[in-house]
Amino acid sequence: MGATKTDHFTDKQNAIATLAKALGHPARVAIIDYLLKVDTCICGDIVNELPLAQPTVSQHLKELKNAGLIKGEIEGNAICYCIDEKIFQKLQNYFTSVSSKMEVKKSNCC
């Protein structure tokens, strides 16, 4: 079978792209903001915070969890979600690196 388009990029580039894609929806950004505010919560709490139906919120939570941005733990009939700090540290390191390179370069482009 042929190579996929992602095979042409490094693991780091693919990982950052996956995280960026997961953050590419305002509902997911709102979920991250809420989790940061409360530190941990139950899915139902998130549904009450967003103007979306429960199945839609669940789908967004699934995308964030699949990307590794959040962790979920089953407690009884509910799942408690929280931020995965290690993944956000990787994002922070990436953007810090980009910012540092931009400072050094100070390009005249565009």
C-alpha positions in Angstrom: 0.0 0.0 0.0 1.2 3.5 -0.8 2.4 6.1 1.7 -0.1 8.4 3.3 0.5 12.1 3.1 1.4 12.2 6.8 4.3 9.8 6.2 6.2 12.6 4.5 6.4 14.6 7.8 8.2 14.0 11.1 6.5 12.5 14.1 6.7 15.8 15.9 5.1 17.7 12.9 2.3 15.1 12.8 1.8 15.3 16.6 1.5 19.1 16.6 -0.9 19.0 13.6 -3.1 16.5 15.5 -3.2 18.7 18.5 -3.9 21.8 16.4 -6.7 20.0 14.6 -8.3 19.0 17.9 -8.2 22.6 19.1 -9.6 23.8 15.7 -13.2 24.1 16.9 -14.5 26.8 19.3 -16.5 24.3 21.3 -13.3 22.4 22.1 -11.5 25.5 23.1 -14.5 26.3 25.4 -14.2 22.9 26.9 -10.5 23.4 27.6 -11.2 26.8 29.1 -13.9 25.3 31.4 -11.6 22.4 32.5 -8.9 24.9 33.3 -11.4 26.9 35.3 -12.7 24.0 37.4 -9.6 21.7 37.3 -11.8 18.6 37.0 -15.4 18.0 36.2 -18.1 15.5 35.2 -19.3 15.5 31.6 -22.7 16.7 32.7 -21.2 19.9 34.1 -19.7 20.6 30.7 -23.0 20.1 28.9 -24.5 22.7 31.3 -21.8 25.2 30.3 -22.1 25.0 26.6 -25.0 25.8 24.2 -24.8 22.3 22.7 -26.6 19.0 23.0 -25.1 16.3 25.2 -24.2 14.0 22.2 -22.4 17.0 20.5 -20.4 17.7 23.7 -19.6 14.0 24.0 -18.2 14.0 20.5 -16.1 17.0 21.2 -14.8 15.4 24.4 -13.9 12.3 22.4 -11.9 14.3 19.9 -10.0 16.1 22.7 -9.4 12.8 24.4 -8.2 11.0 21.2 -5.7 13.8 20.6 -4.5 13.4 24.2 -5.4 16.9 25.3 -7.6 15.7 28.1 -7.8 12.6 30.2 -11.0 10.9 31.3 -11.7 8.6 34.3 -14.8 6.7 34.9 -16.4 7.4 38.3 -19.7 5.5 38.7 -22.0 6.4 35.8 -20.0 9.5 34.9 -16.6 10.3 33.4 -14.5 13.0 35.0 -12.3 14.9 32.6 -9.2 16.9 33.2 -6.4 18.6 31.2 -3.4 16.5 30.3 -0.7 18.9 31.4 2.1 17.0 29.7 0.5 17.5 26.3 0.0 21.2 26.8 3.6 21.5 27.9 4.6 20.0 24.5 2.4 22.7 22.8 3.9 25.4 24.9 7.4 24.2 24.1 6.6 24.2 20.3 5.2 27.7 20.3 8.0 29.0 22.5 10.5 27.5 20.0 8.6 29.2 17.1 8.5 32.5 18.9 12.3 32.3 19.7 13.1 31.6 16.1 11.0 34.5 14.9 12.8 36.8 17.3 16.2 35.8 16.1 15.2 35.9 12.4 13.3 39.3 12.4 12.5 38.6 8.8 11.6 41.4 6.3 9.1 39.0 4.6 5.7 40.4 3.8 
